[in-house]
Amino acid sequence: MQPFINYNLAKGWYITSSPIITSNWKLPSDERWLVPFGGGVGRVFKIGKQSVNAQVQNLYNAIHPDTLPFPQWQLRMDFILLFPKEK
């Protein structure tokens, strides 16, 4: 599951949070979930004629399995090429 929230700012900037919540159904019920919490910033801009969406997020794994070695933090960086439909 990946809930998300964006708050748009001026000049293509935005604040975002889009943690990826996962579950391992093979683990016991009290060990199965990975729930990160946090957020970051991004911007939509152009490189030449190409539209781009770039963002970085820092997420803390608030809930995670104790039986497996999981890091406490995640750093996610996205660089997305955009191809908007032209009219």
GIMO-V104279 format. One record per run of one state. SS is the DSSP state (alpha for helix, beta for strand, coil for the rest). FROM is the first residue (numbers start at 1). LEN is the number of residues. If there is no record, write none. Layout:
ss:SS from:FROM len:LEN
ss:SS from:FROM len:LEN
This chain:
ss:coil from:1 len:4
ss:beta from:5 len:4
ss:coil from:9 len:1
ss:alpha from:10 len:3
ss:beta from:13 len:5
ss:coil from:18 len:4
ss:beta from:22 len:2
ss:coil from:24 len:5
ss:alpha from:29 len:3
ss:coil from:32 len:1
ss:beta from:33 len:15
ss:coil from:48 len:2
ss:beta from:50 len:14
ss:coil from:64 len:9
ss:beta from:73 len:10
ss:coil from:83 len:5
